[in-house]
Amino acid sequence: MNNLKIGNLTVRLPIIQGGMGVGISMSGLASAVANEGGVGVISCAGIGLIYRHRAKDYMDACIIGLKEEIRKAKEKSSGIIGVNIMMALTNFSDMVKTSISEKADVIFAGAGLPLDLPKYRTANCTTKLVPIVSSARAAKIICEKWKVLYDYLPDLVVVEGPKAGGHLGFKTEHLTDPNYAIEKLIPEVVKEVSFFEEKYKQEIPVIAAGGIYTGEDMYNIMQLGAKGVQISSRFVTTHECDADDKFKQAYIKAEEDEVEIIQSPVGMPGRALKNEFLDKVKQGLMAPKSCPYDCLHTCDYKKVPYCIIIALYNAYRGDLKKGYAFAGSNAYLATKISSVKEIINDLVFDFERAAKVGIA
Protein backbone atom coordinates (compact mmCIF):
# COMPACT_ATOMS: atom_id res chain seq x y z
CA MET A 1 0.00 0.00 0.00
CA ASN A 2 1.58 3.26 -1.15
CA ASN A 3 1.48 6.54 0.71
CA LEU A 4 -0.62 9.47 -0.50
CA LYS A 5 0.63 12.88 -1.64
CA ILE A 6 -1.50 15.96 -1.02
CA GLY A 7 0.60 18.81 -2.34
CA ASN A 8 3.77 18.75 -0.27
CA LEU A 9 2.14 16.61 2.43
CA THR A 10 2.81 12.90 2.62
CA VAL A 11 0.13 10.71 4.19
CA ARG A 12 1.47 7.33 5.26
CA LEU A 13 -1.71 5.46 4.30
CA PRO A 14 -4.03 6.38 1.40
CA ILE A 15 -7.04 6.49 3.72
CA ILE A 16 -9.09 9.62 4.37
CA GLN A 17 -11.75 9.57 7.07
CA GLY A 18 -14.77 11.32 5.66
CA GLY A 19 -16.24 14.33 7.43
CA MET A 20 -19.50 13.54 9.24
CA GLY A 21 -21.77 16.09 10.87
CA VAL A 22 -23.30 17.16 13.07
CA GLY A 23 -20.60 16.26 15.58
CA ILE A 24 -19.89 12.71 14.40
CA SER A 25 -16.32 13.41 13.30
CA MET A 26 -14.70 15.96 15.56
CA SER A 27 -11.23 16.14 17.08
CA GLY A 28 -11.56 12.76 18.80
CA LEU A 29 -12.07 10.69 15.67
CA ALA A 30 -9.96 12.91 13.42
CA SER A 31 -6.89 12.77 15.67
CA ALA A 32 -7.21 9.00 16.12
CA VAL A 33 -7.26 8.40 12.35
CA ALA A 34 -4.36 10.81 11.84
CA ASN A 35 -2.36 8.99 14.52
CA GLU A 36 -2.77 5.75 12.58
CA GLY A 37 -1.38 7.25 9.38
CA GLY A 38 -4.53 8.39 7.59
CA VAL A 39 -6.15 11.80 7.17
CA GLY A 40 -8.49 12.68 10.04
CA VAL A 41 -11.30 15.06 9.14
CA ILE A 42 -13.37 17.37 11.36
CA SER A 43 -16.87 18.23 10.15
CA CYS A 44 -17.80 21.85 10.82
CA ALA A 45 -21.50 21.40 9.92
CA GLY A 46 -23.60 22.52 12.87
CA ILE A 47 -20.60 22.87 15.13
CA GLY A 48 -22.10 26.05 16.58
CA LEU A 49 -24.82 23.98 18.27
CA ILE A 50 -22.22 21.94 20.12
CA TYR A 51 -20.42 25.13 21.21
CA ARG A 52 -23.53 27.31 21.64
CA HIS A 53 -22.70 27.90 25.34
CA ARG A 54 -19.49 29.68 24.28
CA ALA A 55 -21.17 32.51 22.35
CA LYS A 56 -24.49 34.34 22.18
CA ASP A 57 -24.58 34.10 18.39
CA TYR A 58 -24.70 30.77 16.49
CA MET A 59 -22.29 31.94 13.79
CA ASP A 60 -19.74 33.09 16.38
CA ALA A 61 -20.13 29.74 18.15
CA CYS A 62 -19.29 27.99 14.86
CA ILE A 63 -16.01 29.89 14.59
CA ILE A 64 -15.12 29.31 18.24
CA GLY A 65 -16.01 25.62 17.95
CA LEU A 66 -14.02 25.00 14.79
CA LYS A 67 -10.96 26.76 16.21
CA GLU A 68 -11.14 24.64 19.33
CA GLU A 69 -11.64 21.36 17.47
CA ILE A 70 -8.70 22.00 15.14
CA ARG A 71 -6.49 22.92 18.10
CA LYS A 72 -7.58 19.85 20.06
CA ALA A 73 -6.91 17.58 17.10
CA LYS A 74 -3.47 19.07 16.59
CA GLU A 75 -2.68 18.65 20.29
CA LYS A 76 -3.65 14.97 20.15
CA SER A 77 -1.91 14.19 16.86
CA SER A 78 1.05 15.18 14.74
CA GLY A 79 -0.65 13.60 11.72
CA ILE A 80 -2.71 15.14 8.91
CA ILE A 81 -5.88 16.94 10.04
CA GLY A 82 -8.52 18.17 7.60
CA VAL A 83 -11.84 20.03 7.79
CA ASN A 84 -14.96 19.18 5.78
CA ILE A 85 -16.99 22.27 4.77
CA MET A 86 -20.27 22.11 2.88
CA MET A 87 -20.84 24.73 0.20
CA ALA A 88 -24.48 24.86 1.32
CA LEU A 89 -23.52 26.42 4.67
CA THR A 90 -24.34 30.10 5.00
CA ASN A 91 -21.09 30.54 6.94
CA PHE A 92 -18.98 28.69 4.37
CA SER A 93 -16.55 31.60 4.04
CA ASP A 94 -16.12 31.91 7.82
CA MET A 95 -15.40 28.20 8.11
CA VAL A 96 -12.84 28.34 5.29
CA LYS A 97 -11.10 31.41 6.74
CA THR A 98 -11.02 29.83 10.21
CA SER A 99 -9.58 26.57 8.86
CA ILE A 100 -6.83 28.44 7.04
CA SER A 101 -6.00 30.71 9.97
CA GLU A 102 -5.79 27.71 12.31
CA LYS A 103 -3.56 25.96 9.77
CA ALA A 104 -5.72 22.93 9.14
CA ASP A 105 -3.75 20.72 6.79
CA VAL A 106 -6.57 20.22 4.28
CA ILE A 107 -10.00 21.66 3.44
CA PHE A 108 -12.46 19.26 1.81
CA ALA A 109 -15.31 21.22 0.18
CA GLY A 110 -18.45 19.59 -1.19
CA ALA A 111 -22.27 19.76 -1.35
CA GLY A 112 -21.89 22.12 -4.31
CA LEU A 113 -19.06 23.25 -6.58
CA PRO A 114 -16.44 25.24 -4.60
CA LEU A 115 -15.51 27.41 -7.59
CA ASP A 116 -13.99 30.23 -5.55
CA LEU A 117 -12.30 28.25 -2.77
CA PRO A 118 -8.73 29.38 -3.66
CA LYS A 119 -9.63 33.05 -3.19
CA TYR A 120 -9.47 32.53 0.57
CA ARG A 121 -5.80 31.59 0.51
CA THR A 122 -3.58 34.00 2.41
CA ALA A 123 0.06 34.86 1.79
CA ASN A 124 1.26 32.31 4.34
CA CYS A 125 -1.46 29.72 3.65
CA THR A 126 -0.32 26.11 4.09
CA THR A 127 -3.80 24.54 3.89
CA LYS A 128 -4.37 22.24 0.92
CA LEU A 129 -7.62 22.62 -1.03
CA VAL A 130 -9.65 19.58 -2.09
CA PRO A 131 -13.00 19.65 -3.93
CA ILE A 132 -15.47 16.80 -3.55
CA VAL A 133 -17.13 16.03 -6.90
CA SER A 134 -19.55 13.50 -8.35
CA SER A 135 -18.56 13.66 -12.02
CA ALA A 136 -15.66 14.19 -14.43
CA ARG A 137 -17.42 17.30 -15.71
CA ALA A 138 -17.43 18.85 -12.24
CA ALA A 139 -13.73 18.05 -11.80
CA LYS A 140 -12.95 19.68 -15.17
CA ILE A 141 -14.94 22.84 -14.38
CA ILE A 142 -13.21 23.26 -11.02
CA CYS A 143 -9.72 22.71 -12.44
CA GLU A 144 -10.37 25.20 -15.25
CA LYS A 145 -11.89 27.88 -13.02
CA TRP A 146 -9.25 27.59 -10.31
CA LYS A 147 -6.39 27.77 -12.79
CA VAL A 148 -7.78 30.71 -14.77
CA LEU A 149 -9.00 32.76 -11.82
CA TYR A 150 -6.44 31.90 -9.12
CA ASP A 151 -3.55 30.12 -10.88
CA TYR A 152 -4.19 27.20 -8.55
CA LEU A 153 -5.14 23.55 -9.08
CA PRO A 154 -6.70 21.15 -6.58
CA ASP A 155 -4.17 19.40 -4.39
CA LEU A 156 -6.37 16.31 -4.59
CA VAL A 157 -9.87 15.46 -5.86
CA VAL A 158 -12.37 13.32 -3.95
CA VAL A 159 -14.94 11.55 -6.13
CA GLU A 160 -17.99 10.67 -4.07
CA GLY A 161 -20.14 7.99 -5.65
CA PRO A 162 -23.85 7.21 -5.15
CA LYS A 163 -23.30 4.69 -2.34
CA ALA A 164 -22.04 7.31 0.09
CA GLY A 165 -23.83 8.35 3.26
CA GLY A 166 -25.19 11.81 3.89
CA HIS A 167 -25.79 14.19 1.02
CA LEU A 168 -25.38 12.86 -2.50
CA GLY A 169 -24.55 14.86 -5.62
CA PHE A 170 -26.85 12.85 -7.85
CA LYS A 171 -30.47 12.80 -8.92
CA THR A 172 -32.41 10.12 -7.06
CA GLU A 173 -32.91 8.07 -10.24
CA HIS A 174 -29.15 7.96 -10.81
CA LEU A 175 -28.32 6.35 -7.47
CA THR A 176 -28.90 2.82 -8.81
CA ASP A 177 -27.85 3.53 -12.41
CA PRO A 178 -24.62 1.64 -13.30
CA ASN A 179 -23.54 4.62 -15.41
CA TYR A 180 -23.04 6.60 -12.20
CA ALA A 181 -21.32 3.89 -10.16
CA ILE A 182 -18.04 4.82 -8.50
CA GLU A 183 -16.31 2.15 -10.60
CA LYS A 184 -17.29 4.09 -13.71
CA LEU A 185 -16.70 7.56 -12.27
CA ILE A 186 -13.12 6.99 -11.12
CA PRO A 187 -11.58 6.25 -14.55
CA GLU A 188 -13.54 9.18 -16.04
CA VAL A 189 -12.29 11.65 -13.43
CA VAL A 190 -8.73 10.29 -13.57
CA LYS A 191 -8.72 10.82 -17.35
CA GLU A 192 -10.07 14.37 -17.04
CA VAL A 193 -7.65 15.34 -14.27
CA SER A 194 -4.66 13.83 -16.10
CA PHE A 195 -4.99 16.55 -18.75
CA PHE A 196 -4.29 19.21 -16.13
CA GLU A 197 -1.54 17.11 -14.52
CA GLU A 198 0.31 16.83 -17.82
CA LYS A 199 -0.27 20.41 -18.93
CA TYR A 200 0.81 22.01 -15.66
CA LYS A 201 3.24 19.36 -14.41
CA GLN A 202 1.38 18.91 -11.15
CA GLU A 203 0.14 15.70 -9.58
CA ILE A 204 -3.56 15.70 -8.64
CA PRO A 205 -4.42 12.40 -6.93
CA VAL A 206 -7.99 11.16 -7.30
CA ILE A 207 -9.66 9.58 -4.27
CA ALA A 208 -12.70 7.29 -4.32
CA ALA A 209 -15.51 7.66 -1.79
CA GLY A 210 -18.88 6.05 -1.22
CA GLY A 211 -19.61 2.42 -0.37
CA ILE A 212 -15.97 1.53 0.32
CA TYR A 213 -15.87 -0.54 3.49
CA THR A 214 -13.11 -3.18 3.27
CA GLY A 215 -9.49 -3.40 2.26
CA GLU A 216 -10.61 -5.49 -0.71
CA ASP A 217 -12.92 -2.63 -1.76
CA MET A 218 -9.90 -0.34 -1.51
CA TYR A 219 -7.74 -2.57 -3.65
CA ASN A 220 -10.37 -2.98 -6.35
CA ILE A 221 -11.13 0.72 -6.75
CA MET A 222 -7.43 1.62 -6.70
CA GLN A 223 -6.90 -0.74 -9.65
CA LEU A 224 -9.16 1.62 -11.59
CA GLY A 225 -6.93 4.63 -11.00
CA ALA A 226 -7.82 5.94 -7.54
CA LYS A 227 -4.77 6.80 -5.43
CA GLY A 228 -6.66 6.17 -2.20
CA VAL A 229 -10.07 6.08 -0.58
CA GLN A 230 -12.30 8.10 1.69
CA ILE A 231 -14.15 6.02 4.28
CA SER A 232 -16.79 7.36 6.65
CA SER A 233 -19.36 4.84 7.90
CA ARG A 234 -16.84 2.30 9.07
CA PHE A 235 -15.29 4.82 11.46
CA VAL A 236 -18.63 5.55 13.14
CA THR A 237 -18.54 2.31 15.11
CA THR A 238 -15.26 3.11 16.84
CA HIS A 239 -14.55 4.05 20.44
CA GLU A 240 -12.99 7.30 19.24
CA CYS A 241 -15.96 8.45 17.14
CA ASP A 242 -17.36 11.61 18.73
CA ALA A 243 -21.02 10.56 18.54
CA ASP A 244 -23.07 9.22 21.44
CA ASP A 245 -23.01 5.44 21.85
CA LYS A 246 -26.72 5.26 20.90
CA PHE A 247 -25.79 6.68 17.49
CA LYS A 248 -23.13 4.00 17.03
CA GLN A 249 -25.53 1.27 18.17
CA ALA A 250 -28.00 2.35 15.47
CA TYR A 251 -25.40 1.25 12.92
CA ILE A 252 -24.77 -2.05 14.65
CA LYS A 253 -28.48 -2.85 14.90
CA ALA A 254 -29.29 -1.82 11.34
CA GLU A 255 -30.32 -4.35 8.70
CA GLU A 256 -29.52 -3.92 5.01
CA ASP A 257 -33.08 -2.90 4.13
CA GLU A 258 -33.02 -0.18 6.80
CA VAL A 259 -30.59 1.98 4.83
CA GLU A 260 -32.79 4.31 2.80
CA ILE A 261 -32.73 7.35 0.53
CA ILE A 262 -34.32 10.51 1.91
CA GLN A 263 -34.82 14.04 0.60
CA SER A 264 -32.84 16.55 2.63
CA PRO A 265 -33.56 20.23 3.30
CA VAL A 266 -30.12 20.84 1.78
CA GLY A 267 -31.82 20.16 -1.56
CA MET A 268 -30.07 16.86 -2.28
CA PRO A 269 -31.00 13.23 -1.79
CA GLY A 270 -29.30 11.65 1.20
CA ARG A 271 -28.73 8.17 2.60
CA ALA A 272 -29.72 7.44 6.19
CA LEU A 273 -30.95 4.75 8.57
CA LYS A 274 -34.71 4.31 8.79
CA ASN A 275 -36.18 5.23 12.14
CA GLU A 276 -39.21 6.65 13.91
CA PHE A 277 -38.19 10.27 13.28
CA LEU A 278 -37.97 9.77 9.50
CA ASP A 279 -41.33 8.01 9.55
CA LYS A 280 -42.82 11.12 11.16
CA VAL A 281 -41.10 13.29 8.56
CA LYS A 282 -42.87 11.32 5.82
CA GLN A 283 -46.15 11.94 7.61
CA GLY A 284 -45.48 15.68 7.68
CA LEU A 285 -45.27 15.81 11.46
CA MET A 286 -41.85 17.42 11.91
CA ALA A 287 -42.21 20.72 10.03
CA PRO A 288 -40.26 23.54 11.74
CA LYS A 289 -42.12 26.59 13.07
CA SER A 290 -39.15 28.92 12.77
CA CYS A 291 -35.49 29.08 11.71
CA PRO A 292 -33.26 29.91 14.70
CA TYR A 293 -29.90 29.37 12.97
CA ASP A 294 -30.12 30.27 9.25
CA CYS A 295 -27.42 27.66 8.65
CA LEU A 296 -28.14 26.66 5.02
CA HIS A 297 -28.45 28.69 1.82
CA THR A 298 -30.85 26.11 0.42
CA CYS A 299 -33.27 25.87 3.34
CA ASP A 300 -36.58 27.72 3.69
CA TYR A 301 -38.15 26.69 6.98
CA LYS A 302 -41.63 27.40 5.58
CA LYS A 303 -41.14 24.76 2.89
CA VAL A 304 -38.85 22.05 4.33
CA PRO A 305 -40.26 19.00 6.16
CA TYR A 306 -37.91 19.34 9.16
CA CYS A 307 -34.91 21.25 10.52
CA ILE A 308 -31.91 19.18 9.50
CA ILE A 309 -29.35 20.78 11.81
CA ILE A 310 -31.45 20.15 14.91
CA ALA A 311 -32.27 16.59 13.77
CA LEU A 312 -28.60 15.74 13.23
CA TYR A 313 -27.55 17.42 16.48
CA ASN A 314 -30.15 15.36 18.39
CA ALA A 315 -28.84 12.19 16.75
CA TYR A 316 -25.25 13.06 17.66
CA ARG A 317 -26.38 13.36 21.30
CA GLY A 318 -28.10 9.97 21.09
CA ASP A 319 -31.71 11.19 20.90
CA LEU A 320 -32.75 9.28 17.80
CA LYS A 321 -36.44 9.88 18.48
CA LYS A 322 -35.78 13.48 17.53
CA GLY A 323 -33.21 12.87 14.82
CA TYR A 324 -31.62 10.31 12.52
CA ALA A 325 -28.29 8.90 11.43
CA PHE A 326 -26.82 9.47 7.99
CA ALA A 327 -25.08 6.29 6.79
CA GLY A 328 -23.37 4.82 3.75
CA SER A 329 -24.83 1.89 1.83
CA ASN A 330 -22.67 -0.63 3.74
CA ALA A 331 -23.16 0.80 7.23
CA TYR A 332 -25.28 -2.23 8.19
CA LEU A 333 -22.13 -4.42 8.01
CA ALA A 334 -20.96 -3.11 11.39
CA THR A 335 -21.22 -5.72 14.14
CA LYS A 336 -19.28 -4.23 17.08
CA ILE A 337 -17.50 -1.20 18.44
CA SER A 338 -13.80 -1.31 17.59
CA SER A 339 -10.84 1.01 17.94
CA VAL A 340 -9.65 3.14 15.04
CA LYS A 341 -6.39 1.22 15.18
CA GLU A 342 -8.25 -2.07 14.69
CA ILE A 343 -10.20 -0.68 11.73
CA ILE A 344 -7.05 0.65 10.04
CA ASN A 345 -5.20 -2.62 10.65
CA ASP A 346 -8.10 -4.59 9.14
CA LEU A 347 -8.17 -2.36 6.08
CA VAL A 348 -4.43 -2.70 5.52
CA PHE A 349 -4.47 -6.47 6.08
CA ASP A 350 -7.39 -7.05 3.71
CA PHE A 351 -5.88 -4.73 1.09
CA GLU A 352 -2.57 -6.56 1.14
CA ARG A 353 -4.30 -9.96 1.01
CA ALA A 354 -6.33 -8.82 -2.01
CA ALA A 355 -3.18 -7.51 -3.68
CA LYS A 356 -1.47 -10.87 -3.27
CA VAL A 357 -4.21 -12.80 -5.00
CA GLY A 358 -4.78 -10.06 -7.58
CA ILE A 359 -8.50 -9.52 -7.05
CA ALA A 360 -9.84 -7.20 -9.71
SENU-151912 format. One record per atom (N, C-alpha, C): x, y, z. Coordinates in steps of 0.05 Angstrom, whole numbers, plus 5000, padded with zeros to 4 digits. Layout:
BEGIN
XYZ...
***
This chain:
BEGIN
501749765000500050005000501850255000501550414979503250654977502150884995503951075000503051315014501451494995500451715006498851894990500052174991500252304968501352584967498952774964498952974982497053194980498753454979499353544955501253764953503953674964505053834983507553754995507253585020504853505026504353325049504553035040505552875058505652585052504052445074502052305066500352145084501251855082501851735105502951475105501151265092498551285098496651095086494651245069493851135046491951285028489051255037488651325062485951305074485251575086482951685077481851925087479251855102479051955126476551915141474652145133472352065123470552265113469352445136468752695129467552875149464652795153463852785178461052715185459952905206457753035198456553225217453653145222452353245242453453435261454853295284457453355288458853255312459852975311459452835289460252545288463252525285464452685268467452685266468452955275469452955299470653195311473553135317474753265336477553235342478252955352476352825366476952555376477452355354475552335335475952145313478152235295478152485288480152585268482952535278483552595303486252555313487052265315485052095321485651805322486351695295484951775274485551685247488251795238488752045244491352165237493652025251493251945276495351805290495951535279494051415264494551155252495551175223496051425214497251455188495451535166492851585172490951685152490551985155488552085141487752365143485252375160485352505184483052545201481652795194478952785193477453015183475253095203475353355210473353475227471053585210468553525217466353655203465553905218465254125203464454375216461454425214459954245201457054285198455754285226454354495232452854505257454554525282457054585279458854575303458054795323456755005314455855215332453855125352452254915346450454805365451854665388454054535382455654395402457054595420457754825409459255035424457455275430454755235430452955465433453255605460454255465480454655585507457055775507458655775486461055945486460656215472458256255460457756505447454756555446453956805445451056875444449956825416451656855396450856825368451756555356450056425341450656155330453056175312453256375295455456395276458156435290458156595312460556625328461356355341459256215350459755955363461055755343460255775318461455605297464455655295465255915294468055985292469655895316468555945340469855865365470155565366467955425358468055125359470055005340470155115315472055005296474855055304475455295314478155355324478955155346477155115364477754935387478154645377476554555359476754275349479354235334480154425317482654405303484954405322484854575342487054585362487254335378484954225386484853975401486053745385485253735359486253525342489253545338490253785336493153815332494653755358493453805380494653735406494853435409492853285400492752995403494252845382494952985360496252845337498153025322500252895312502153045295501652965266499452815261498752725234497252935219495952855197494653035178491753075187490953325192488253395201486953575180484553485171483053635152480353735163479053915148476354015156474553975132472153865136470153845116468154075118467854225096466054455095464154435072461554445079459554425058459054705045458954705018458354955004455655065012453854895020451054975026450955145052453055135068453055285093453055595088451355735103451356025100453956155110455356015128457856115139460255965126459955885102462055745087464655905088464556165082466956325081468256345108466656375129467856385156469256125164468055905156469255645162471855605147471955695122474355675106476555855118475856105124477856285135478956185162477156075178478055975204479855735201479255555182480855315177483655405168483855605151486355695141487955835163486656005178488056145199489055965221487655745226488455545246490355335235491055375209492955195195492054905195489454865189488654595183490154495159490854245158492554145136491054145109488454085110486954045086484054155090482954275069480054335069478754165047476754015055475153855036472454005033471854085009469454245004467554104984465054064993463153924976460354034980458353874972455553954973455154214956456254204932456254424914459054454902459354614881461954654868463454884881465654834894467155054908468955204888467655354870469055484848470855704857470355824880472056054889473755984914474055734920475455654945478255774946479855774924482555884927482756174934480656324931480756614936481256674966480756474983481156515011483956465021485656375003488456325010489856585018491356575039492856805048495856775040497356985044500156975036501756745048501056685073502556465087500856215089498956175072497155945073498655685068498255495086499455225082497255015078494755095080492454915078492054825049491854565045491354455018488254455013487554494987484854524979483854294962481754164971480753924958477753944953476853944927474053934921473053644922470453624930469153364929467153374906467453204886465753214862464352944858462452954839460952704833460952644803462752784788462952734760465552844749466352744725468752844711468253134702465853194695465253464686465653664708464753594732465153774755468153814761469653594759472553614764473853794743473053774718474153944697473554234701471054294708470154574712471754694735472154554757473654654780476554704772477854514759480654544751480954784733479154814714479355044695478955314709476855334725476255584740478555654759479455464774481555524794484055614780484755484758487255554744487055834731484855894718484456144705484256374725482656334745482056554764484156594786485456374794487156384818489956264813490456164789492956024782493555814803491455654809491655444829490155204819491154964825489754714818489254564844487154394844486654234868489054074877489554054902491753884912490953594911488353534909487353264908484353294901483153094889480353094883479052854895476852894910475352664921472852624903472552384893470152314877468252154895465952274901464052134919461852014902461751744903459751604887457051584900455151454887452351444897451851264921453851114930453450944953454351074979455051324978455951465002453651515021454351585046452351675065452051975064450052075078449652365078448752465051449452715045448452845020449852744995448252694974449252574950448952764926451052794910450952974888449852854863447652714865446352574843443352614844442052584822439152564822438352294833436052274846435252024859435251794839434351834815434251614795436951524786439051674792441751594784443151424805442051404829443451274851443750974846442050854830442250564824442950524795443650734780444350714752447350634750447950414737450850334734452550544721451350724705452950924692454051134711453051134736453951324756455451184779456050934776457450784797460250884800461250864824463950964830466050834812465550584805467450434788467550554760465450684752465450824726466551114728465851234751466651514755469651554757470951374772473851404778475451424752475251224734476851254709476251504693473751594694472951844679474252084692474252104718475452334731478552324729479652094732482552064729483452164701481952084681482652164653482452474650480352584661479952874659482153034674482752944698484753074715487553044703488052814689490752774678491552984658489553094644490053314625491453554639490353624662491453844677494153774690494453524698496953424710499253454689498653364665500653374644501253654634499153814632499554084621501054264641500454224667501654404687503754264704504454024698506553874712506053864742503553804749502853784777501153534782501853384802500353144808497753224823495553104814492953144827491752864832492252754856491252484861488152484862486952274853484052234854483352024875481552094892480751924915477851824911477351574916474651464914473251454940470651534940469051534964466251434958465051304978462251214976462050914973461250774994460850484993463350324996465550455002468150315006468350245036468449985042468349895070470649715078471749565059473849365065476449435051478549305059481049325045480849215017479249015013478848904986477449114968475449254980474249474965476349684957478149744975480249934970481949844946482849594948484549494927483249504900480749414898479349404873479049684860478249884876477750144865480450284858482550214872485150324866486350204840485449974833486249854807485050014784483050174789481750324768482850614766484850674782486150934780486051104805484451034824484451194849487051154864488051374876490551364891490051314921487451294928486751234956483751244959482751234984479951224988479151405011476651495011475451625034473351435046473551395072471751205086470451365109467851335111466451475133465051285152463051135141461350975158462850775176464950665165466350465181467650585206468250845206469450965229467451055250464851045243462751115263462850925286463050665281462950465302465750425315466950645323469550625337469250765364470950685382470950815409471551115406473151185387474051465385472051645370470151535356468151695343466751875363466252125356465352325375462352315380460952145367458052115371457351965396454952005406453951845429453851555422454051385442454051095437451451005424449151135430446651055418446751095388448151295378448451345350450051105338452151025351453750805341452150545341450550505361448950255363446850245341445950475332444050475309445250345285447850385280449250255258449349955263450149875287450549595293447849445291445749565299443049435298441749435270442749605253441449645227441649395209439449345195439449135174439749265147440449115127441049225100438649385089436249285094433849425083433049675099434549735120434049965136435750215128437350175108438850405097437250515073436350765076434450865056435351135045434151215023434551475011432451665020433251905029431452105038431852365022430052545024430452815012431153005034433353135032434353315053433653605048433353765069432954055066435254195052437554055050439854175036439154185006437154034997436454034969437653804953438753614967439953374954438653124966438752904951438052654964440252574984439552425004441452335024440952045031442951915043442551635052442751625082440751495095440651495124439351235133439351195160438150955171435251015178433450835169430650865176430250875206428451045215427651055243425051195247424251215271421651335278421451625270423651775273423652055266423152095236424451935219424151955190421351875182420151685196417351605191415551845196416051995217414452225223414852445202417252465192417852665171416052605147415952345140414352265116411352325121410552335146407752395152407252695155409352855152409053145154408853245182409853095201409553165229411853325242413953365226416353485238417053765226415153895213415654145201416454355221418554505216419554715235417654955235417455085259415855325261417355585258420055555259421755785255424555695247426355885242429055825234430955975253431855845274433555985294436456025286437355875265440255875259441055985232439255975212439856055185442455935175442655675178445255535173445655445144443455435128443755335100442655535080444155575058443155745036440555625024440455365024438355225008435755175024435755255049433555175067431555405072429055365067426855545074425055405094425155495119423755345140420755315134419655495118416755485112416155265092418155155079417754955058418954685065421054675081422354415087420754245107421053985105419553805123420553785152423053875156424253875183426754045184427754105208430254255210432554055212434154045192436253845190438453875211439154125217441354165236440554065264438054125272437154035298436853735299435853615277435553325275438253185278440253285264442853155265444253195291443853435303444953485330443753295350441053265349439753075368440852795365441252715340442352445335445152415346446852615342449552615353449552585384447552695397447252675426445952415435445052255415443851995422440851995423439552225417436652245418435552195390435351935383434551865356431551865352430051935373427151985370426652255358428752425361428452705351430552755329431652545317433652575296434152315283436152315265436852065250439752065243440651825235443451785229443851765199445451935187446451895160448251655160448251505137449851265136450351185107452751075101453350965075451850705069451950615045450350385037451250125051453750115061454749875075454849915105453650115116453750165145452649925161450749785150449449555164451449325169453849335157455749125160457149135187456849355201458149385228456849185248458549055263457648865283458548915311460449105315461449155342462949425342463449525365465049765369467949685370469649805353472449745352474049995356476649975358478350205359479050285330479850545327480750635301483150465292484950405310487250245304486449975292484449845304483549595294482349615266480849825261479649865235481849905214483750085220485950135201487549885195488149735217489649485213488149285196485449265199483849085183483849175154483649435149483749535122486349465108488549515122491149465110491549165105490749005124491148715122489548605098486948685096485248595074486148705047487248945047488249055022490648895012492548835030494948695023494248405015492248285028491448015020490248014992488548214986487348244960489548284938491548444946493648504926495248254920495548074939497147834935495747644915493147624918491647444900490647584874491147844873490447994848487548014842485948064863483048104859482548354843480948334823480348564806477448594800
***
